[in-house]
Amino acid sequence: MTSKPATTNSPSPDPLMDRARRLGLYGLLARWQELGDQPWVRTLIECEEAERSRRSLERRIRTSKVGRFKPIADFDWSWLRKIDRPLIEELMQLGFVEEATNVILAGPNGVGKSTIAQNIVHQALLQGHTVLCATASAMLNDLAAQDTSTALTRRLRRYVNPAVLLIDEVGYLSYDSRAADLLFEVVSRRHEQRPIILTTNKPFGEWNEVFPNASSVTALVDRLLHHAEIVKIEGDSYRAKEAKQQAAEKARKRAATRKKTTVRSKKTTERRKNTGNA
C-alpha cells in the first residue's frame, strides 16, 4: 500500500509543513522527509510568508483607492463639539466587518468624516480585508455610464465584492432618480453580507433633496440603517481652522522677513554714512 504524497491537502501533524503547503512550496514538500528538519526551512517559510503578506497589502492598498489621509493619532478631537470617540475606537477594531454592520458618519463639511473613514478602512486593509473607496459622485457616474445591462451587472461587482466599501460625500451634490436606483442596488446587494462605510453632510430626513423625485429613497435609507452604527459629529470646519492658521503663519513669516529687510537696509545706510564721514 503506497503512502499519500506530501503535497496532499489533508492536515499534517507538522504545522511547518502545513505552512509550506499553503505557500505552494511543492518542491520542498516533495522532499520534506529529507529537508523538513533543516534549520533554514523555517527561515525560508517565514521570509516567503512575510514577502507575500507585504505584496498582498501593497496590492490591496493600491486597488482600494484610499489615497492620502491624516493618521487618527493626529486627529484633533478637542476641536469638535460632539463626537463619540469610544465608538470610533471600537470601530477601528473592525467588529462591524464580521457583523456586516454599516457605519454612517454624519456631520457638516470639514469635521473629519472622511479622515475617520479612511483610517477605519486602512485598518481593515492591514487586517487582510479587501477595500474599495469612492466618492458617491464617482461611483454613481461610473455605474450610470454602463450602456448595457450586462456591462452594468459586471461593473456592480466592483462595488459589491470588496469586504468593505467606503462611499464618501453623499449629500454634496444632487442626483436624479436613476442614481438613487443605482445606489439602492449597491446597498441592497451588500445588505447583511458586507458593510458600507458612508459619509454624509445631510440628515437622512433631507435625502429627498439629494435624490429629488426618487421613489427608492425611503427603501434606500431603510436598508442602510437596518444594521448600522451612526456616528454624529458636530463642530466647525477643520479646513477653515487650518486655513486661518496657515494664513496667520504666512503673515508672521512675511512680517519677520520685512523686519529683517528693514534692519539690513538701515545698517547699509549707516555704513555708507560712516564711510562718507571718514
C-alpha positions as CSV (number, residue, x, y, z in Angstrom):
1,M,0.0,0.0,0.0
2,T,1.5,3.3,-1.1
3,S,1.6,6.3,1.2
4,K,0.0,9.6,0.2
5,P,2.3,12.2,-1.4
6,A,3.5,15.1,0.8
7,T,1.5,17.6,-1.4
8,T,-1.9,16.3,-0.3
9,N,-4.3,18.9,1.2
10,S,-5.1,16.8,4.2
11,P,-4.0,18.3,7.5
12,S,-0.5,17.4,8.6
13,P,0.8,16.8,12.2
14,D,3.6,19.2,11.3
15,P,2.4,22.9,11.4
16,L,5.5,24.0,9.5
17,M,4.6,21.5,6.7
18,D,1.1,23.0,6.6
19,R,2.6,26.5,6.2
20,A,4.7,25.3,3.3
21,R,1.7,23.7,1.7
22,R,-0.3,27.0,2.0
23,L,2.6,28.7,0.3
24,G,2.6,26.2,-2.6
25,L,6.2,25.2,-2.0
26,Y,5.7,21.8,-3.7
27,G,9.3,21.1,-4.5
28,L,10.2,21.4,-0.8
29,L,7.1,19.3,0.2
30,A,8.2,16.6,-2.2
31,R,11.5,16.2,-0.3
32,W,10.1,17.1,3.2
33,Q,11.3,13.9,4.9
34,E,14.8,14.8,3.7
35,L,14.8,18.5,4.2
36,G,12.0,19.3,6.7
37,D,14.2,19.3,9.8
38,Q,16.8,21.6,8.3
39,P,17.1,24.9,10.3
40,W,16.9,27.0,7.1
41,V,13.5,25.7,6.2
42,R,11.7,27.7,8.9
43,T,13.6,30.8,7.8
44,L,12.7,30.2,4.2
45,I,9.0,29.8,5.0
46,E,8.9,32.9,7.3
47,C,10.6,35.0,4.6
48,E,8.2,33.8,2.0
49,E,5.2,34.5,4.2
50,A,6.4,38.0,5.1
51,E,7.1,38.9,1.5
52,R,3.7,37.6,0.3
53,S,2.0,39.4,3.1
54,R,3.8,42.7,2.2
55,R,3.0,42.3,-1.5
56,S,-0.7,41.5,-0.8
57,L,-1.0,44.6,1.4
58,E,0.6,46.8,-1.2
59,R,-1.8,45.4,-3.8
60,R,-4.9,45.9,-1.7
61,I,-3.9,49.4,-0.7
62,R,-3.4,50.3,-4.4
63,T,-6.7,48.8,-5.6
64,S,-8.6,50.3,-2.6
65,K,-8.1,53.9,-3.8
66,V,-7.9,55.0,-0.2
67,G,-5.5,57.8,-1.0
68,R,-3.6,60.0,1.4
69,F,-5.1,60.9,4.8
70,K,-4.2,62.2,8.2
71,P,-3.5,59.4,10.7
72,I,-6.0,59.1,13.5
73,A,-3.1,59.7,16.0
74,D,-3.0,63.3,14.7
75,F,-6.8,63.8,14.8
76,D,-7.8,66.9,16.9
77,W,-10.7,65.5,19.0
78,S,-10.8,68.6,21.2
79,W,-11.8,70.8,18.2
80,L,-15.2,69.2,17.8
81,R,-18.2,70.0,20.0
82,K,-19.7,66.4,19.7
83,I,-18.1,63.1,18.7
84,D,-18.3,59.6,20.2
85,R,-14.6,58.8,20.4
86,P,-15.0,55.5,22.2
87,L,-17.4,54.3,19.4
88,I,-14.8,55.3,16.7
89,E,-12.1,53.5,18.6
90,E,-14.4,50.4,18.8
91,L,-15.0,50.6,15.0
92,M,-11.2,50.6,14.5
93,Q,-11.3,47.1,16.0
94,L,-13.3,46.0,12.9
95,G,-16.1,44.1,14.6
96,F,-18.6,45.7,12.2
97,V,-16.9,43.9,9.3
98,E,-17.7,40.4,10.6
99,E,-21.2,41.6,11.6
100,A,-21.8,43.2,8.2
101,T,-22.9,46.4,10.1
102,N,-22.9,49.6,8.1
103,V,-21.1,52.7,9.5
104,I,-22.6,56.1,8.9
105,L,-20.5,59.2,9.6
106,A,-22.8,62.2,9.6
107,G,-21.9,65.9,10.1
108,P,-21.3,69.2,8.5
109,N,-18.5,69.8,6.0
110,G,-14.9,69.7,7.2
111,V,-15.3,68.0,10.5
112,G,-13.1,64.9,9.7
113,K,-15.7,62.4,8.5
114,S,-13.6,61.3,5.5
115,T,-10.4,61.2,7.7
116,I,-12.1,58.9,10.2
117,A,-13.5,56.7,7.4
118,Q,-10.1,56.4,5.7
119,N,-8.4,55.4,9.0
120,I,-11.0,52.7,9.6
121,V,-10.7,51.2,6.1
122,H,-6.9,51.4,6.4
123,Q,-7.1,49.3,9.5
124,A,-9.3,46.9,7.6
125,L,-6.6,46.7,4.9
126,L,-3.9,46.0,7.5
127,Q,-6.0,43.1,8.8
128,G,-6.2,41.5,5.4
129,H,-9.6,42.7,4.1
130,T,-10.3,43.9,0.6
131,V,-11.5,47.6,0.4
132,L,-12.8,50.0,-2.2
133,C,-13.1,53.7,-1.6
134,A,-15.1,56.1,-3.9
135,T,-17.0,59.3,-3.7
136,A,-20.7,59.0,-4.3
137,S,-20.4,61.0,-7.5
138,A,-17.6,58.9,-8.9
139,M,-19.3,55.7,-8.1
140,L,-22.8,56.7,-9.4
141,N,-21.3,58.3,-12.6
142,D,-19.3,55.1,-13.2
143,L,-22.4,52.9,-12.9
144,A,-24.6,55.2,-14.9
145,A,-22.0,55.2,-17.8
146,Q,-22.5,51.5,-18.4
147,D,-24.6,51.2,-21.6
148,T,-25.9,47.7,-21.3
149,S,-27.4,45.6,-18.6
150,T,-24.5,43.1,-18.9
151,A,-21.9,45.9,-18.5
152,L,-23.8,47.3,-15.5
153,T,-24.0,43.9,-13.9
154,R,-20.3,43.4,-14.3
155,R,-19.5,46.9,-13.0
156,L,-21.7,46.4,-10.0
157,R,-19.5,43.6,-8.9
158,R,-16.7,46.2,-8.5
159,Y,-18.7,47.8,-5.7
160,V,-20.4,44.7,-4.2
161,N,-17.5,42.3,-3.9
162,P,-15.0,44.1,-1.6
163,A,-15.2,43.2,2.1
164,V,-15.6,47.0,3.0
165,L,-16.9,49.7,0.7
166,L,-16.4,53.4,1.6
167,I,-18.9,55.7,-0.1
168,D,-17.7,59.3,0.6
169,E,-19.5,62.7,0.3
170,V,-23.2,61.7,-0.1
171,G,-25.2,64.9,0.0
172,Y,-22.7,67.3,-1.5
173,L,-24.4,67.0,-4.9
174,S,-27.9,66.2,-6.0
175,Y,-28.7,63.3,-8.3
176,D,-31.5,62.0,-10.5
177,S,-33.8,59.0,-9.7
178,R,-31.5,56.8,-11.8
179,A,-28.6,57.5,-9.5
180,A,-30.8,56.8,-6.5
181,D,-31.8,53.4,-8.0
182,L,-28.1,52.6,-8.6
183,L,-27.1,53.4,-5.1
184,F,-30.1,51.3,-3.8
185,E,-28.8,48.4,-6.0
186,V,-25.3,48.6,-4.4
187,V,-26.8,48.9,-0.9
188,S,-29.2,46.0,-1.4
189,R,-26.6,43.7,-2.8
190,R,-24.3,44.3,0.1
191,H,-27.1,44.3,2.7
192,E,-26.4,41.8,5.6
193,Q,-23.4,40.4,3.8
194,R,-20.7,43.2,3.5
195,P,-20.6,46.5,5.3
196,I,-20.7,50.0,3.8
197,I,-19.0,53.0,5.4
198,L,-20.8,56.1,4.3
199,T,-20.1,59.8,5.0
200,T,-22.8,62.4,4.6
201,N,-23.4,66.0,5.4
202,K,-27.2,65.7,5.2
203,P,-29.5,64.2,7.8
204,F,-31.5,61.3,6.3
205,G,-34.6,63.4,6.5
206,E,-33.1,65.6,3.8
207,W,-32.1,62.8,1.4
208,N,-35.1,63.7,-0.7
209,E,-33.1,66.8,-1.6
210,V,-30.1,64.7,-2.6
211,F,-32.3,62.4,-4.7
212,P,-35.3,64.6,-5.6
213,N,-38.3,62.7,-7.1
214,A,-36.7,59.3,-6.5
215,S,-39.1,56.7,-5.3
216,S,-36.4,54.5,-3.9
217,V,-35.1,56.9,-1.3
218,T,-37.1,55.6,1.6
219,A,-36.2,52.0,0.9
220,L,-32.5,53.1,0.4
221,V,-32.3,54.7,3.8
222,D,-34.2,51.8,5.4
223,R,-31.6,49.3,4.0
224,L,-28.7,51.5,5.1
225,L,-29.9,51.9,8.6
226,H,-31.2,48.3,9.2
227,H,-27.9,47.3,10.7
228,A,-25.8,50.4,11.2
229,E,-23.7,52.3,13.6
230,I,-24.3,56.0,13.3
231,V,-21.6,58.5,14.3
232,K,-22.9,62.0,14.6
233,I,-20.2,64.7,14.5
234,E,-20.8,68.4,15.4
235,G,-18.2,71.2,15.1
236,D,-16.7,73.8,13.0
237,S,-14.7,73.0,9.9
238,Y,-11.1,71.8,10.3
239,R,-10.3,73.1,6.9
240,A,-11.4,76.6,7.8
241,K,-9.4,76.4,11.0
242,E,-6.3,75.2,9.2
243,A,-6.7,77.9,6.5
244,K,-6.8,80.6,9.2
245,Q,-3.7,79.0,10.9
246,Q,-1.8,78.9,7.6
247,A,-2.8,82.5,6.8
248,A,-1.6,83.6,10.2
249,E,1.7,81.7,9.8
250,K,2.3,83.2,6.4
251,A,1.6,86.7,7.8
252,R,4.0,86.1,10.6
253,K,6.8,84.9,8.2
254,R,6.2,87.9,5.9
255,A,6.4,90.3,8.9
256,A,9.6,88.7,10.1
257,T,11.1,88.9,6.6
258,R,10.2,92.6,6.2
259,K,11.7,93.4,9.6
260,K,15.0,91.7,8.6
261,T,15.0,93.6,5.3
262,T,14.4,96.9,7.1
263,V,17.2,96.2,9.6
264,R,19.6,95.3,6.8
265,S,18.6,98.4,4.9
266,K,19.3,100.6,8.0
267,K,22.6,99.0,8.6
268,T,23.6,99.6,5.0
269,T,22.6,103.2,5.1
270,E,24.6,103.7,8.4
271,R,27.7,102.1,6.9
272,R,27.5,104.4,3.9
273,K,27.2,107.5,6.1
274,N,30.1,106.4,8.2
275,T,32.2,105.8,5.1
276,G,31.4,109.3,3.8
277,N,32.3,110.9,7.1
278,A,35.6,109.1,7.1
